[in-house]
Amino acid sequence: MTTILAADDSVSIREMVQFTLESAGYQVQCAEDGAKALALARERKFDVVISDVNMPNLDGIGLTKALRDLPDYQFTPILILTTESSPEMKSEGKAAGATGWIVKPFNPDTLLKTLGKVI
Amino acid sequence: MDRFRQIFLEECSENLAVLEADLLLMEQGKADEEVINRVFRAAHSIKGGAGTFGLSAMSQFTHLLETLLDELRSGKRRAAPALAALMLKATDVISQMRDDAQAGGPGQSEAAARVKAELAALLALEAQPAETAFEAIAGEGPWHLSFKPHEGILASGNEPLRLLRELKTLGFAVTATETGRLFEPDFDPQSCYLSWTLDGPAAVPEEEIREIFSWVEDECDIELQRQATEAKPQEQAAAEGQARQGQLEQSIRIDIRKIDQLINLVGELVITQSMLAALEGEGGEIQERLDRGLSLLKSNTKALQESVLGIRMLPISFAFNRFPRLVRDLAQQLGKEVELKLVGQQTELDKTVLERISDPLVHMVRNALDHGIESPAKRRQQGKAASGTLTLAARHEGGNVVIDIQDDGAGLDKGRIWEKACEKQLPLIQGRRREDFSDAQLFDLIFAPGFSTAATVSDLSGRGVGMDVVKRNILALGGSVEIQSQPGRGTLFRIRLPLTMAILDGQLVAVGEELFVIPLINIVESLKLEPDCLQKAGGGVVFYQLRQQTLPVLWLSELLGTKGEEGSMPLLCVVEAAGRKLGLVVDALLAQQQVVIKSLEQNFRRLPGISGATILGDGKVCLILDIPGLVARHVGRESDADAASAA
């Protein structure tokens, strides 16, 4: 069973991501900010991480950098939720070590399709 | 999605409260970095959620606010009170949009447009570059791709194998693999040393290939080029480009329920229009202006209705497409040679009708191959070509679609049909002689329940249905089927179907106080009822002598339990279904009009002799008569005279 860690400060997006992924047969844990996500990642190894960029207490970029410093997460796919209108955000994400991005606004289909590229 | 949308709307309220409180602080000049970040995050959350949950107006609007806040955050702008005031206005607009979304309202207002313009002016938005049109390039050969990942690619969580897998789905194949420094002594197990060259089909658009590498642009070297082919002449390339553009037809998937709702609304509009039509022609100047407006409304309503119904229309090729394979397999199985011709593939009909006619068509095609077309040896004996021909032809005729299924085989064997009907003791032939049946009526027996022995489940259509089920399906769609056949020359099954099940052309008739609709398609003629031509027969059946034919007659007033008008001059409306005629006695013929069919089963319950209901211009509900049903019930036993005339 593929395990996914999803970090987003918006409760509706969190609920939707969790529901969509669980319906597709993944095991999902959610965190409402980067710091909580990092704490969860230290406790156990997730197969994939999906993270929003703008979050309080450690944003998505900071979370990605911190994860890449953990031995367990050197090669783990990390997908950043970002808006298409910001290429600099993408390059910032790449520089931090992100695998790729899910472009907002996304729907359940595009989420699963993008996830399919790394699993 | 709706559930999450609800959660989003609640969350949106919370974010709006944050916006409001912090923007007030900003207006008073008390905004530090912390506050600005908080405001930005709130706006960003609203924008992202609105986009995700289908509130595009809100998403676009909030995007402007977010852009402004981003400029504040990066120090491009100063947090001036005036700016905060404008952003507070914007917050009010978003709040209004949120309430509209909650109530299912439009979510667009003048205030929104005004504030949007102010924000846009402040940001001095640049125009988006226009989309470039798709252009064909002369001489496009197959792709040649060289893919060299950098050694550190794995550290970003990307895996070349996944990329290769994606390329494979586009039709790419690896032609060479380079091992690079893989076997050097200082090799590092966490690095990637492999690189590949691949070839792929010319038809794949470049951006689809680039898309695959979009995440690893900086972590690998990609060389993508087309292999040289002979350059085509410009004209041909342009033509191909156009053809391809034709294939890239713009389309959108829409939930069928939405379309049905639209059709319903247009139906209501048609009713409203006919309600207003009753105001026509009183005279006077105002009346003239009203009449002009009404005739315009009428033509617009009709055009709107046609285009809305057009949304549900699909070409019959959707049903025909399965036949080439089916006929080929079945012909091999039966040891026959058959050539299939498909005519009129672009003929459009309603999606529902199309779906429901597919299985009956399969069954009839099987029958034509099974019983119609002879073996090659037998065909040669009779001086025919060894290979038989089966033609499926569709066309529009009036408001109907006509589908012909024609074979050039043996034709129907009347003697065999009669034998089989006797063998099966069909109720239809009880107490009647073979001579009582015209050819058409004999052929019709194959549709009788219990005639065909579909004991074998067909491996092609998925279920063994008899011809009676085929006919029932066609009647249920408001259609008809007739047979023409000549021994040795072949058989033609002709199916007529309504274009759509939502609307029909009807004749309004009055029976006493009540009004009914008779589908125009079933009416042969209407005439004054001459009492001298009525003849009573046994079993309470009454016949009418109409020129050379004798028809059974039904008094609608009796049938439907309404009171006929006393002392009126009744009319006889002659209707026909499945090749059999019936006279209906009514008190008056009124207007002919298009009526919107409302299902009785959904709104009330099923009634015998009634196929549905409609609402007239004055708001009255009016029942639509089920002519095929009535004919099937009341015309079982024609007289000899009728049989002679129908032959």
Interface residues (C-beta under 8 A of the other chain):
Chain A: D9 S10 V11 S12 I13 E15 M16 F19 D52 N54 M55 P56 R68 Q74 F75 T76 P77 I78 L81 T83 S85 K94 G97 A98 T99 G100 W101 K104 P105 F106 N107 P108 K117 V118
Chain B: M1 F4 R5 I7 F8 E11 F40 R41 H44 S45 K47 G48 G49 A50 G51 T52 F53 S59 H63 L154 A155 S156 G157 N158 E159 R162 E166 Q190 S214 W215 D218
